Amino acid sequence: FQTFFNLVQELRIQTPTVVPTDRDTIVDLGAYQGLFLYAAKRTWNCRAIAYDYNRAGIEFARKGLDIDEAILARDIYTDTFATKARFVTLIHAFEHLRYPDQFLRHVRKNVLVAGGFLYLELPSVNGTPLSDPTHFYTYSMECLSNLLRRNGFKVLTIREHGEPDNK
């Protein structure tokens, strides 16, 4: 959450609408237990929707963290929500998607409101992401930027953190 919070603070001067408010909803796709959403809800008093394939994680988000809505995923490429959200986040989940173009088109058309924000956090291509067999793709900053633009997103910023120490 700290990385997302810091990014919002940096971008708010150039893009004031990037700061969530109590009128906003954040949907975290791949939320697991909902800890990111718990912090967001406490910080901005926004509505929080946890979405994940892990039943136990979703139950914890609902019962243990009192997340507004905790939804067990059926199909991340087609599932929708009662209302569209101004913020959609994927934290270490995007690299697990087999069809990133299909997913991005779905999110832009069916999950995000027009002018909404998509936040992705994924492993650096310079790390060892291929050591996890559940990662379908790795993304350089240029590749990720091109993928997002090709699917109708305006890229506000892309950052790389945690480069390996190769001493």
Disulfide bonds with the S-S distance in Angstrom:
none
